[in-house]
Amino acid sequence: MNSDVLQAAGMAVLQVAGMLALAPLLKGAIKKAKAVLQTRQGPPLLQGYYDLAKLLRKEPVRSQTASWVYVAGPRMYFAAAVAATTLVPVLVAAAPLEAAGGILLLVGTLALGRFALAAAALDTGSPFGGMGSSREMTIAALAEPALMLGLFASALAAGTLNLGGLVRGVLAQGPAFHPSDLLAFAGLFIIVIAETGRIPVDNPATHLELTMIHEAMVLEYAGPDLALVEWASAVKELLYLTLLADLFLPIGIATTVAPGAMLVAFGAWCAKILVLAIGVTLVESTNAKLRLFRVPELVASSLGLGFMALAIRFL
Amino acid sequence: MTRDILILCAAGMLVSAFLTVGQKALFTTIRLYAGQSLLLAIAAIAMAVSEGRQHLYVMAALTIALKAILIPWFLMRVIDRIGIHREIEPFLNVPASLLICLGLTVIGYRVSTGFPEGAEGVTHHLLGVALSMLLIGLFLMVTRKKAVTQILALLTVENAVFLVALAVTTGMPLGVELGIAFDVMMAVVVLGVLVHRIVDRFESMDVSRLSNLKG
């Protein structure tokens, strides 16, 4: 019993470390791919790491009116993102802390982080922070049910809400394909775009006050605080893409912790994330940013797709 | 393998039809239609390989050439010429349309189980998707005002009918399908000209203006 707990804890630490280490690379890769599509040189692939290193070395500058909420915000956000990574299977078909909970805990943890950041943005009373949190929450309130519906559609197929069990269920089922899989995938992909602040919903590359959502929220942060927020956002993005890969294409994922299987799983995981990242890049490069009031329509189509995926399962 | 490809393509077509309902930008809807036609062609090729029906290759090639390339190109040119890029006001707003299309999908899927072939297996999904797309296409045709969107709705219905044929008969005779393909092409060309005429006359692509008296 005790060794089980130890092993789970060890796996969790390894997985968190790996996700933290690789997340800035994903951001850099998407940026690079976008630049290539626009025939620009683009920042180097490792720019995310340089930025984080620079920000972490700086001294935090905080507004005089800021209370502990402002300081706690980025830390909570970061902690929530880290906690969420332990609930998702990455290389092995079992999440390190899957005994703690499944889909609902994952969605709840991510919501907790978002709440902490939104509350922190309101704390200093600056108009940008308030505007940013209001927008982020508007989108989140719509995106969360859609995320749940999409996840439930796949959970229904495997008969469990536990993400590890879900992946094992999909693996055991073999490649029997159901149309609702694709519908749920399309719905979740839109949600991933919305939640990670990618272009049809939000533009990660600009600080234009009319359009920014996530950036408006974290506009006041500097130094290590900002580094935590950026890092956590990168981890969240990697987490969402991993989730998509897990639920809809679990081929190659290791069922044992043997080194050979893990190596194969790592290669498969990298390939899947790369393909999804290219998909995100293509969506970003071929679409214009939506007006804020049009975003609910996009998220509504994702909600509809999720619901359709659920309904078709029963028919 | 064939089963998976067929279901994947059918589901993709349903997704594209559903996204068309949620879209207002005309270029995006045209691109979605092109993608939908491409998926249809892939489904036809998969069927041709598994059933050994040679003429389905011809149909697939024709589908790609006509419906995935030529018609979208033509419609984009029409839009470029008249310079109207958005569906401004459909009769029904987007969330309500999405909800109704959800209901239509459920109905389409439910009805498909009534067919003798559609009770289970791949045919069940293909028929369900095709009927849903048929209903969504009809719905789009009724609720959209822009002539180009209505053409796209008609084409979606046509794709759905093709999918039904593919599901139930594993491909109609070549003559029938060739006839349908050229019929569709002619329809699009004629409708394209009609759109130009409507825009000339009313300075708008809004077909609801056609019912107003001019004097």
Chai-1 contact restraints between the chains, C-beta under 6 A:
chainA,res_idxA,chainB,res_idxB,connection_type,confidence,min_distance_angstrom,max_distance_angstrom,comment,restraint_id
A,F177,B,D4,contact,1.0,0.0,6.0,A-B,restraint_1
A,F177,B,I7,contact,1.0,0.0,6.0,A-B,restraint_2
A,P179,B,I7,contact,1.0,0.0,6.0,A-B,restraint_3
A,P179,B,A11,contact,1.0,0.0,6.0,A-B,restraint_4
A,P179,B,H125,contact,1.0,0.0,6.0,A-B,restraint_5
A,L182,B,A11,contact,1.0,0.0,6.0,A-B,restraint_6
A,A186,B,V15,contact,1.0,0.0,6.0,A-B,restraint_7
A,E297,B,G22,contact,1.0,0.0,6.0,A-B,restraint_8
A,E297,B,V94,contact,1.0,0.0,6.0,A-B,restraint_9
A,A300,B,P95,contact,1.0,0.0,6.0,A-B,restraint_10
A,A300,B,L98,contact,1.0,0.0,6.0,A-B,restraint_11
A,S301,B,L19,contact,1.0,0.0,6.0,A-B,restraint_12
A,S301,B,G22,contact,1.0,0.0,6.0,A-B,restraint_13
A,S301,B,L98,contact,1.0,0.0,6.0,A-B,restraint_14
A,G304,B,L98,contact,1.0,0.0,6.0,A-B,restraint_15
A,G304,B,L102,contact,1.0,0.0,6.0,A-B,restraint_16
A,F307,B,L102,contact,1.0,0.0,6.0,A-B,restraint_17
A,M308,B,L102,contact,1.0,0.0,6.0,A-B,restraint_18
A,M308,B,T105,contact,1.0,0.0,6.0,A-B,restraint_19
A,A311,B,V106,contact,1.0,0.0,6.0,A-B,restraint_20
A,I312,B,Y109,contact,1.0,0.0,6.0,A-B,restraint_21
A,L315,B,Y109,contact,1.0,0.0,6.0,A-B,restraint_22
A,L315,B,R110,contact,1.0,0.0,6.0,A-B,restraint_23
